[in-house]
């Protein structure tokens, strides 16, 4: 028991000093990476949706499956990526509990559709 207390005391004494957000490298690097993810995701998934809508020949079962994945990705990118990058930029959540809950619920909901799509696609393969 005494060894535990000594170890705990050593850890408490070695605690690092607080570093403000504007001095941390992740304050600047992470939002840039998230912005890149946002732009590439919106352009890529948006292009896929536009092609699917414009060209009727693209409307078949496998492409519909890909469309649903693209829509889920697009919704996650639009509703979650900007809010998640804010966590690395400011010290506290600026938009309140409601926006936090909605953002997290949207992320969980859209990510739950992806495994469901795999199950649906496997059912279609079994029917052929």
C-alpha positions in Angstrom: 0.0 0.0 0.0 2.9 2.3 0.8 4.3 1.8 -2.7 1.1 2.9 -4.2 1.0 6.1 -2.1 4.6 6.9 -3.2 3.8 6.4 -6.8 0.7 8.5 -6.6 2.6 11.3 -4.8 5.3 11.2 -7.5 2.7 11.5 -10.2 1.0 14.4 -8.5 4.2 16.3 -8.0 5.2 15.8 -11.7 2.0 17.2 -13.1 2.7 19.4 -16.1 1.7 23.0 -16.2 -1.3 24.1 -18.1 -0.7 25.1 -21.7 -3.2 27.5 -23.2 -5.0 26.5 -26.4 -3.3 29.1 -28.6 0.1 27.6 -27.7 -0.8 24.0 -28.6 0.0 22.8 -32.1 -3.2 20.7 -32.4 -5.2 24.0 -32.1 -4.0 24.8 -35.6 -3.2 21.5 -37.2 -6.4 19.5 -36.4 -8.9 22.1 -37.8 -6.8 22.2 -41.1 -7.0 18.5 -41.4 -10.8 18.5 -40.6 -11.3 21.3 -43.2 -9.5 19.1 -45.8 -11.7 16.1 -44.8 -14.8 18.4 -45.1 -13.9 19.7 -48.6 -12.9 16.3 -50.0 -15.9 14.6 -48.5 -18.4 17.1 -49.6 -17.0 17.3 -53.2 -16.6 13.5 -53.5 -19.9 12.4 -52.1 -21.7 15.4 -53.6 -20.4 14.4 -57.1 -21.5 10.8 -56.6 -25.0 11.9 -55.6 -25.2 14.4 -58.6 -24.1 11.6 -61.0 -26.7 9.2 -59.6 -29.5 11.8 -59.8 -28.6 13.0 -63.4 -28.0 9.6 -65.1 -30.8 7.2 -65.0 -28.6 4.4 -66.3 -26.7 4.5 -63.0 -29.9 3.5 -61.0 -29.4 -0.1 -60.1 -29.2 -2.0 -56.9 -25.4 -1.8 -56.3 -25.3 1.9 -57.2 -28.3 2.5 -54.9 -26.3 0.9 -52.1 -23.3 3.1 -52.9 -25.6 6.2 -53.0 -27.0 5.4 -49.5 -23.4 5.2 -48.2 -22.5 8.5 -49.9 -25.6 10.2 -48.4 -24.7 8.9 -44.9 -21.2 10.1 -45.3 -22.4 13.4 -46.5 -24.7 13.9 -43.6 -21.9 13.0 -41.1 -19.5 15.3 -42.8 -21.9 18.2 -42.8 -23.3 17.7 -39.3 -20.3 16.5 -37.3 -17.0 17.4 -38.8 -17.3 21.2 -38.3 -18.5 20.7 -34.7 -15.7 18.2 -33.9 -13.0 20.5 -35.2 -14.2 23.2 -32.8 -13.4 21.0 -29.8 -9.7 21.4 -30.7 -9.9 25.1 -31.4 -11.7 26.5 -28.3 -11.5 25.6 -24.6 -15.3 24.9 -24.1 -18.2 24.0 -26.3 -19.7 27.3 -27.5 -23.2 26.2 -28.7 -24.8 24.6 -25.7 -26.0 21.1 -24.8 -28.7 20.9 -27.5 -26.4 21.3 -30.5 -23.9 18.9 -28.8 -26.6 16.3 -28.5 -28.0 16.8 -32.0 -24.5 16.6 -33.5 -23.6 13.4 -31.6 -27.0 11.8 -32.4 -26.6 12.6 -36.1 -23.2 11.0 -36.1 -24.4 7.9 -34.3 -27.5 7.6 -36.5 -25.6 7.9 -39.8 -22.9 5.6 -38.7 -25.5 3.0 -37.7 -26.8 3.0 -41.3 -23.5 1.8 -42.8 -23.6 -1.7 -41.1 -27.3 -2.0 -41.9 -26.4 -1.4 -45.6 -24.0 -4.2 -45.6 -26.7 -6.5 -44.2 -29.2 -5.4 -46.8 -26.7 -5.9 -49.7 -25.9 -9.4 -48.5 -29.7 -10.2 -48.5 -29.9 -9.1 -52.1 -27.0 -11.3 -53.0 -28.7 -14.3 -51.4 -31.9 -13.7 -53.4 -30.1 -13.8 -56.8 
